[in-house]
Each structure stands twice: as C-alpha cells, then as structure tokens.
Amino acid sequence: METGLIIDWHTTDPHTFYLKHLKEHPVHYVSAQQGWNIYAYRQAREIMLHQDALIPEIKTGHTGLNQNTLKLTRQLARLNNFEQHKKSRQAAMQIYNQIQPVSVHDILSTLLKAGTTNNSIDWVNTIGKKLPALYILKSLNFGHDDCLYIINHLSALVKIMSVQKTAAEIILLNELTDTLFILVQKHFSNTDTTRHLTENDEWTELLISNLIGLLIQSYDAGRGLLTNTLIQLIRNHHPLPGNRTEDYFKQVITETLRFDPPVHLTKRIAGRDILIGNQVIKKGEMITIVLAAANLDPQIFESSSTYNPLRANNHEHLTFGAGHHQCLAKHLMTELTAETFKLLYHRIQMPEQAINYEPLLNVRLVKNLFITI
C-alpha cells in the first residue's frame, strides 16, 4: 500500500525518497490515509503557522489507564486550544527559567565509566538515552536518587505516547505516573520559584506534564540528535578549526538537524477548511507534515542533498517546528550537543558497523552505535 511515508528505514534511502516526492507531488492527498502529506517547505511552514491546523488528540484506546496517566496524556497532546496552550507554555517557561548550568564533563565522565565494556561503548544506550534527561534533571537540582529512578524508567515512560499499549505496559505506566506525580510535585513545592504554583492543582498538572514531556523529548529526539551528529561528523570529516570549535559544532548540529533529523514528520488536523496553494484541505482531514522532506526542498536549500555545515541558511530547517508549537528545547539541546562534542569528538573512534533503526514511523532512530574512546 502506497502511503507516501517511509515504512522501513533499512530499505529506503530517505533523501532519494523525499526528493522524488518533492518533485512529483509536493502537496498530496493519500486515499489510503484519508489525509494529506506535505513535503514542500513553504506549504509545510504555512500549515505549522496556521491557527486552524490543530494538534491531533492522542487516542489512548484503553480504559485501564489511571487518572494520573490520563491527565498526562491529555496535557502532552498540547491541543491547539489557544488559552490552554498559552497556560501550558507559561508552565514550560517556569521550568526553563529554573534551569542552571551543570558540568557536562562530569555527567559524561560518570556515564562513560558505567557504560564502558572492554573499551567499547554503545553510544546510543550509554550517552544518547541518558545524557539529555540527566542534564535536565541535574540542572533543575533533582537529587541523585530521583535522577536515578527517572532515568531508569524513561524507556517505560515514553510508552505513554504510544497508541497501542500492552496490558503490562499499562500497569507499569500507571505505577510510574503515580510515583512521578508525587516525586515531581514534591520537588517543585520545595523550589522557591514554583512553590506558589503547586498550590493550584491545574498549575501542578501543567508543571509535571511539561517536565515529563521535556524528558520524553530528550529520550527520543535528544538521543537522535546526539547520534546523528556523531555519524555525520565521522562520515563528513572536516578539519576542526583551531579556535572557536564550539561555534563549528553548532554549525554541524544545525546542518544535521536539516540533513539527518531524528524527527521526520509531525501531524495536524484541519479545524476548518484550509486553502494551501490551490488545494483545499477540508475540516477534519489529517495532515502529515514531512519535515525531513521540507528540509531538502531545493527551492530553499541550494545543493540540498549535500551535507554542508557552512551553508548560510541551514538554520531555516523545520525540524524544531514553527510558530507557537516550536520546540522550546531547541537551544538547550543544541548547546548540550555542541558541548558534548567539544569535549569528546577528538577522542572518539567509530569502527565500521551495520546501522540498524528502531521500527518507528515518525522518527529515524539508531538502535545501537558502538564506539571506542
């Protein structure tokens, strides 16, 4: 069945696939999906900025989820109810305003020491899945035991975003969210800048859900960015500049987000009829915005299928979204990834190996990547 989306990352080259669709049908109705796929940059950006292109509600399909898990599910959807979204964004900013710099070097040293076996390290599981979340938690002054508990349960927590959940996953999620509500609420109630907010149940929910949403993003998109950046650095080796290496790594990260992003698509639903070019997207129809294709649009990016960190407009990529749903963690993840490679890149060796990907539709995530340091 032709969906216009990549089903198997192992058998399909994303660049060839997306450039073909960009050329043949940049905005395309797919009857099998009963919705639209948007590949072209300008139309993708227009939809993301459109006030009537709404974030779809997460369909749980399960009655076994407890009250706290359902609360989190609803909040994580960030529906385009503007007043509610405004409150959610305010809560997110309260969290970001609390973030204080911590030593990336110290966190990396601890993770590498624990994850090294016979001089070999699985970059994805040792660094990618843990560093971003651990940095966030430590920068918010969470205690050692709380950090350990959350990090050890992140792989289970991300299942909250899955449409299909097993009975065992539901039981674990219910236990986990109950514990997290208590743990995170206690932390925020002991913090000067958020103590008064936890006296309001709605704000407590918003603070907890935004922090958990940030941790989920860090687990998937964060490990994807750290891993894809490393792969592109190795494959497209350029001599490092003698000074200002951090600026160079930021350029590399920006180009990786354009050329090899972890997140390939996002979805909207038409809140009313929307005119995009000469196409009418009818109210209620689903819209799949293929961000990774838009980032390759040759009308925007010259020699778009070439990896070039020095291209002047790489920062115009759409990987972090656009408009009021743009990812708030973009600067945090860029800075953290740049600092990581500033500290480690000169030490990393990556042997030849087959690269396998997770069986996911919207994200292209490497399962394992073995290196030596």
N, C-alpha and C positions, 0 to 999 in steps of 0.2 A: 504494500500500500504506500503510495507516494504522499508524504506529509510535508515535504519541503524542509524537514528538520533532520539533523544528523542523529541517527539511532545508535550507531556503533562507531565509537571514536577510533577503533582499531582498524577498520576497513575503509574509512572515508577521510580523505585529506580536507580539513576544514577550509583552507584557502581556495583550493580548486572548486570545492562545492559552493562556497559563498559567492565567489566571483562569477560563477555560472548563473546563479540565481539573480545576482545584481544586474547582470546583463540582460537576462531573458524576461524577468518579471519582478521588478523592484518592490511592487506592492501587489500581493497575490492572494486571491480567495482560494482556500483549500476546502473542498466539499467534505473530504474525509474528516476534517477537524471542525467543520462548520464554523470556520473563523478565518481571520486574515493573518498572513505572515508579512511583515515589513522588513525588508533588507536594506533599503536605501537610507543613507544618512539623514538627509533633510526631512524625509517623511517620518523616520524613527524619532528624531528630535522633536518634531512638531507634535507627535502623539504624546510623548512624555511630558510636554509642556501644556497639553490641552486639559482644561479643567474638567471636561466631561469624559476623559479617558480614566476610568477608575481602577483602583487596585482590586482584583477579584477577592472575594471572601474565601478563606481556607475551608474546604469541605472536610470535616473530620470523618463523617460516616460511621461514627462509633458512639454508642451510648455509655460505654464503660469508662469514659474519661471523667475524672472527678472535677470538682468545682474550680480548683486552682489551675488545673491543666486547661480547662475550657477558657478560663479568664486569660491565660497566657496566649492561647491560640487566637482568641479574638483580638487581643492587643497587638500581636505580632503581625497580623494582616495589614495594619496601618491603612484602614479603609479611607477612601477619599471624602469622607465626611469632614469638611474643612475645619470646623470648630474642634472636632475630636482630634484631628491630625495636628492642629495647632498646639493643643494641650500636650499631645504625645511628644512633639518636637521640643516643647519647652522643658519637659521632663528629661529628654535626652541631653539637652544643653546643660541642665543641672548636673548631670553625670560628667559630661565633658569638662565642665568648669572645675570639677574636683580633681581631675587627673593631674598628677605631679610627676615630673621626670624621675625615672628609676634607672639603675645601671643595667643596660642591655648586656654588657660584658659579663656581669655577674650571673644573670639568668642563663645566658648561653653556656657559660662555663659549667654550671650545675647540670643543665640538660645534656651537654656533650659527655660529661663524666658518667652520667647514669645510662646514656644510650650507646656507648661505645662497646663493641664486641669484636675482639681480635682485630683491632684497628679499623673496623668497618662500622659505618653509621648509616642507618636508614634515615635520610634527611626528612622525609615526609612525616614519619611517626615520631622521630626524636625532636625535631625542630618545628616543622610546619604545623602540626596539630596542637602544639603546646605553647610555643613562644608567644604568639599574639595574645591568647587568652591570659596567660600568666603575666605578661606585661601589663595588661589592662587591670587585672585584679591587684597586682602589687602597686600599681600607680594610684589605685583607689584605697590603698592601705588595708586590704584584706589580710587577715592573719594567715600564718603558714598552714594550719590545719584546714581552714576554709578553702584556701587556694588548692590544696591537695585534693580535697573532696570534689570540688567543682571540676578540676582538670581531669580527674579520673572518671568522671561521669559525663563528660562532654559528648562522647560518641553516642551515648544513650539519649542525651538531651536533644540533639539535633533531630531525632525521630519525631519530635513534636510537629515538624513541618511536613512530614510525610502524609500523603492521603491514605495510604494503606499501612495499617499497623497490626502486628500480630497481638494475640491476647497477652503474651508475655511482655511485649513492649509497652502495652497499655498499663499493665500492673507496675512495671518499673518506672514509667513516666509519672504515674500518679504518686508513687512514693517519692520520687525525685523532686517533683514540683512542690509537694508539701514541705519537704526539707528546705528547699531553696527559698520558699516564701519566708520561712522563719529565719533562715540564715541571713538573707539579704535585708529583710526588714530590720533585723537587729542591728546590722551594720549601719544602715542609713539612719536609724534612730539614735545612734551613738556618734553621728557626724554632725558637726555644728551647722554646716550649710544646708543640710537636708532634714534636720531633726523636726523642724516645724511642719515639713511637708508630710511626714509619716503620721501626723495626727489626722490626716484626711485619707480615708480609705481609697478614694479614686486616685489620688496622687501616689499613694503607696503602690498600687497596682501598676501605674504608669512607670514609676521608677524601676520596679522589679522587672517588668516586661521589657523595658528599654535596655537594661543591663543584660538580661538574658538574650535579647535579640542581638546585641553587640557581640556577645560571646559566641553565639551561633554563627554570625558572620565571620568572626575571626577564625573559627574552626574550619569552615569551608573556603570562603574567598581568601582568607589570610594565608592558609597553607598553600592555596593555589598560586597566589602571587609570589610567595617566597620560593616555591618550587619552580614555577615557570621562569622566574627571573634568573635563577641559577642555571637552568637548562639553556636559556638564550645567551647568557654570558659565556658559557662554555662553547656553545655552537658558533657564536659570532664573536670570536675573541678579537678584542681591540686592545692595544697597549693602553694601560691606565695612565691618565695624566699625572705629571709629577706632583701637582698640588690640587687642592680642591676636589679630592676624589669623591667626597660625599655628593657634590653637585653632579658629578658624572654619573654616579649610581642612581641619582634621582632621574636623570635623563633616561637611563637604561630601564628603570622601573616604569616610567611613563610610556616608553615605547613598547614594553612588554604588555602593559595594560591595553594598548591599542592592537598590537600584532598577535599576542598569545594570551588573551584574558582568561581567567578561570571561569567567569560567568559569561555564558554565551547568549542567553536570552532572558527576557522578562515578559510578564503578561499584563494586559489591561483588559477592561471590558467597557464597551461603549455605554455611557449613561444616557445618551440620546443620540440621534443621527449625527454623524461626524463626516464632514467633507474633507478628504485628503487628496489634493490634486483634483483629478476628475472622478475619483472613486468615492462612493457613499458607503460608509460603514454604518450599518443600521443599529439602532438601540438594542442592547442585549447581546450583540455579537462579540466574540472573543478576539482579542488582538495579541498576536505574538510578535514582539519586537526583537529581532535578531541582532543584538548589539554587536556581536563579533563580526557580522557581515557589514553592518554600517561602518565599523572601524576600518574596513577595507575598501570603502567606496572610493574609486579612483577620481571621482569628481571633487573630492575633498582632500585626499591624501595622495600626493604625487608618488609614483612607484610604490603603490600601497602594499604590494606583496613582498617588498624588500624590508628587512629588519634594519632600521636606521635610527639609532638613538639621537642623532643630531638633526633630524628633520624638524623644521621650525614649528610646525603646528601639531605635533603629536599630542599636546595637552588637550586638543579638541576631541579626543576619543570619548565615547559614550558609555564606557564600562561602568562608571560610577552613577550612571543615570543623568537626569537633568531635571531642573525645576525643584519644586518643594519636596519631592521624593528622592532627591540626590543623596547619595550615601554620606552620612555625617562623619564616617570613619576614614574618609579618603586621605586626609592629611596625616592622621595618626598612622595608618598602615604604610603610607609612602615613607614617612620619617623612620619608622621602625625597620622596614626592609632595607632602606639605604644604610642605616647604622649597622645592621647585621652584616651586610656585605663589605662595608668599610672595615669591619673587624675581622671577617673570616675569609674573604674571597682569595687573598693571596696564599692561603693555606689549603684550599680545597682542591682535591683531585677527584675526578669523576670517571671511573672506568667505563668502557663500552658495555652497554647492557640494553636489553629489551625494555621498553617503557610500556607499562600497562595502565589502563584507565578505569576509573570507577564506572559502573553501568548506570550512569545518570544522564538525563536528557538536557537539563538546563545549564549544567556546569561540566567542564572538562578538567577532571582532577586526576593527577597521577597517583597510583596506589602506593608505589614504593620507588625510592631513588637512592641507590647506595653510593656513598662517597667515602673517601678517607681524608683525614685531617692530620 
